[in-house]
Amino acid sequence: MAASEPGPTGPTLDRDGVLAAGWLPRSAERGDHRGPGGPAGDDAQLTEPAGVDVPANLGGLRRVYDLGWLEERDLAPTWLEEFARWFAEAEAPGSGVLEPNAMVFATADAAGRPSARTVLLKGFSAEGFLLFTNYTSRKGQETAANPHGSLVFPWYALERQVIVVGSVERISPARSAEYFRSRPRGSQLGSWASRQSTVLSSRAELERRDAELAKRWPEGTEIPVPPFWGGLLVVPETVEFWQGRPDRLHDRLRYRHEESDRWIIERLSP
């Protein structure tokens, strides 16, 4: 459905009710940028800063999602079985998904201020989803102060997402050490060299530390596990499977853990 023409007092809205890109209030068109209480009112907040080139078709960037659907009858009995099935399809040759184990990990500090970053999934089981990090990093400190987080697997090529919400806990040092010893030597040295999330004076500072550590533990020497490094386990409370559908009427089916230690499946509005 095409967007309607602007009315005498209102903006153009697209089919999803989103403000059409490129629309400015008349107060902005005539250069009236007075704040709230003046003739321009709050409209002045919609103007773009000088020098910012916003694509005129930004509001029109959309695609039709029609690769599949998701029905309750098609779901596996457990979130783990369903995730394993979806992960296998994302990992399969020709899926178009470049890194199926790449996931966005969102955390928040004790004050509730959020942060997010892309990390790599290194294992999953009925326990939850496993990743590794420097515990002194931002995500390490935030999960220590506020042990809750969320994961998003953005499998765009399949028009799918998996969204996990749950608690976060550290795994045992023995399990962390087992994985650390399986990593390439360069990655092991990198775990020591990077004081993750701290400010660097330059790239040279990081490379200098890495070179010094390579001399400390030359080839053939076992590199010890850093005491500040290890695994984080995201223990799910909900696992949502999202499948894109036409007209933004997407399928969202969620496994939710109840206090009675059972999981229920529920459909969410798109």
C-alpha positions in Angstrom: 0.0 0.0 0.0 1.5 3.3 -1.0 1.9 6.0 1.6 -0.7 8.7 1.6 0.1 12.3 0.8 0.8 14.7 3.7 -2.3 16.2 5.1 -2.6 19.9 5.7 -1.2 19.6 9.2 0.3 16.1 9.5 3.3 14.0 8.2 3.3 11.1 5.8 3.0 7.8 7.5 4.0 4.5 5.8 1.9 1.3 6.1 3.5 0.5 9.5 2.6 3.9 10.9 6.2 5.1 10.8 7.1 8.7 10.0 8.1 8.9 6.4 11.8 9.8 5.9 12.5 13.2 4.6 9.4 14.8 6.2 10.0 18.0 8.2 7.4 20.0 10.1 6.5 23.3 8.4 8.2 25.2 11.2 11.5 23.6 10.2 10.8 24.3 6.5 10.5 28.0 7.2 13.5 28.0 9.6 11.5 28.5 12.8 13.5 26.6 15.4 12.1 28.1 18.6 11.7 25.6 21.4 8.7 24.3 23.3 6.2 27.1 24.1 7.0 29.0 20.9 5.2 28.7 17.6 7.4 25.8 16.5 6.7 23.8 19.7 8.1 20.3 19.9 8.3 20.1 16.1 11.7 21.7 16.2 13.1 18.4 17.7 12.5 16.7 14.3 15.0 18.8 12.4 18.3 17.3 11.3 21.6 18.8 12.4 23.4 20.7 9.7 25.6 18.6 7.5 23.8 15.3 8.1 22.7 13.8 4.8 19.7 11.5 5.5 18.8 9.2 2.6 15.5 10.3 1.2 14.3 6.7 0.9 15.2 5.5 4.4 11.6 5.0 5.4 11.0 3.0 2.3 13.8 0.5 2.9 11.9 -2.8 3.5 11.6 -6.3 2.2 8.9 -8.9 2.2 9.6 -11.8 4.6 8.3 -14.9 2.9 10.8 -17.7 3.4 8.8 -19.7 5.9 6.4 -19.9 8.8 6.2 -21.3 12.3 3.3 -23.2 13.8 2.9 -24.6 17.2 2.5 -28.1 15.8 5.9 -27.8 14.1 7.9 -27.1 17.3 10.1 -29.6 19.1 9.0 -30.5 22.7 11.9 -28.5 24.2 13.6 -25.3 23.4 16.9 -27.1 23.2 15.8 -29.5 20.5 14.2 -26.6 18.5 17.4 -24.5 18.9 19.5 -27.4 17.7 17.3 -27.8 14.7 17.4 -24.1 13.8 21.2 -23.9 14.4 21.8 -26.8 12.1 19.8 -25.1 9.4 21.7 -21.8 9.9 25.0 -23.8 9.8 24.2 -25.8 6.7 26.0 -25.0 3.4 24.0 -22.6 1.3 22.1 -21.1 4.2 23.6 -17.7 3.6 24.3 -17.2 7.3 28.0 -16.2 7.6 28.6 -16.9 11.3 25.7 -18.9 12.8 27.3 -18.8 16.2 27.5 -15.0 16.2 25.1 -13.5 18.7 24.4 -10.2 20.3 24.9 -10.3 24.1 23.1 -7.5 26.0 23.8 -6.8 29.6 23.2 -3.9 32.1 25.1 -2.5 35.0 23.8 -2.2 38.5 22.0 1.1 37.6 20.3 -0.5 34.7 22.3 1.2 32.0 22.5 -1.3 29.0 25.3 -2.3 26.7 25.4 -4.8 23.9 28.1 -6.5 21.7 28.5 -9.4 19.3 30.2 -12.4 20.7 30.5 -16.1 19.7 28.5 -19.0 21.1 30.9 -21.7 22.2 28.4 -24.3 23.4 24.8 -25.0 24.2 23.0 -27.6 26.3 20.0 -27.9 28.6 22.1 -25.8 31.0 22.1 -22.8 28.7 24.3 -20.9 26.2 28.1 -20.6 26.7 30.5 -17.9 25.8 34.0 -16.9 27.1 35.3 -13.5 28.0 37.7 -11.5 30.2 35.9 -11.1 33.5 37.3 -7.6 33.9 35.6 -6.5 30.6 32.5 -4.4 30.6 30.2 -7.4 30.1 32.2 -9.3 32.8 31.7 -6.6 35.3 28.1 -5.9 34.4 27.1 -9.6 34.8 28.9 -9.7 38.1 26.9 -6.7 39.4 23.6 -7.6 37.6 23.5 -11.3 36.7 20.9 -11.1 33.9 21.3 -10.8 30.1 19.8 -11.4 26.7 21.1 -13.0 23.5 19.9 -12.5 20.0 20.9 -14.7 17.1 20.3 -12.5 14.0 20.0 -15.1 11.2 18.9 -12.5 8.6 19.5 -14.7 5.6 16.8 -17.1 6.9 14.5 -14.3 8.1 14.9 -15.7 11.6 15.9 -14.6 15.1 16.3 -16.5 18.3 16.0 -14.3 21.4 17.0 -15.6 24.8 16.5 -13.9 28.2 17.9 -15.3 31.4 20.3 -15.2 34.2 24.1 -15.2 33.8 26.6 -17.2 35.8 30.3 -18.1 35.7 31.3 -21.6 34.9 34.0 -23.5 36.9 37.7 -22.7 36.4 38.2 -26.3 35.3 35.7 -26.0 32.5 37.2 -22.6 31.5 40.7 -24.2 31.4 39.5 -27.0 29.3 38.3 -24.7 26.6 41.2 -22.3 26.9 43.7 -25.1 26.1 41.7 -25.9 22.9 42.2 -22.4 21.6 44.9 -21.4 19.0 48.1 -20.2 20.6 47.7 -16.7 19.3 44.2 -16.5 20.9 45.7 -17.7 24.2 48.3 -14.9 24.1 45.6 -12.4 23.1 43.6 -13.2 26.2 46.6 -12.1 28.3 47.5 -9.2 26.1 44.1 -7.5 26.0 42.9 -5.6 29.1 39.5 -5.8 27.6 37.3 -2.6 27.5 40.1 -0.4 28.9 41.4 2.6 27.0 44.5 2.1 24.9 47.0 4.8 24.0 47.6 3.3 20.6 47.5 0.0 18.6 51.2 -0.2 19.2 50.7 -0.6 23.0 48.6 -3.7 22.4 51.0 -5.2 19.9 53.9 -4.5 22.3 52.2 -6.4 25.1 51.5 -9.3 22.8 55.1 -9.5 21.7 56.4 -9.4 25.3 54.0 -12.2 26.2 55.2 -14.3 23.2 58.7 -14.0 24.6 57.6 -14.9 28.1 55.9 -18.1 26.8 57.9 -19.1 23.7 56.7 -21.8 21.3 56.4 -25.1 23.0 55.7 -23.5 26.4 52.3 -24.0 27.9 50.4 -20.7 28.4 48.6 -20.6 31.7 44.9 -19.8 31.9 44.5 -16.1 32.9 42.9 -15.8 36.3 40.6 -13.1 35.0 39.3 -15.1 32.0 36.6 -17.7 31.7 33.2 -18.8 30.7 29.7 -17.2 31.1 26.6 -19.3 31.0 23.3 -17.7 30.0 20.7 -19.8 31.7 17.4 -19.2 29.8 14.1 -18.2 31.3 12.6 -17.6 27.9 13.7 -18.7 24.4 11.8 -17.1 21.6 11.8 -18.3 18.0 11.0 -15.5 15.5 10.2 -16.2 11.8 9.6 -13.3 9.5 6.2 -13.3 7.6 4.6 -10.9 5.1 2.9 -7.7 6.1 4.9 -7.7 9.4 2.6 -10.4 10.8 5.6 -12.4 12.0 5.5 -15.7 13.9 6.8 -15.5 17.4 6.7 -18.6 19.5 8.3 -18.6 23.0 9.3 -21.3 25.4 8.9 -19.9 28.9 10.1 -21.5 32.2 7.6 -21.4 35.0 8.3 -21.7 38.8 6.9 -25.2 38.8 10.0 -26.2 36.8 8.1 -26.7 33.6 8.2 -25.0 30.2 5.2 -23.7 28.4 4.9 -22.6 24.8 3.1 -19.4 23.9 2.5 -17.3 20.8 3.4 -13.6 21.0 1.9 -10.8 18.9 4.3 -9.6 16.2 
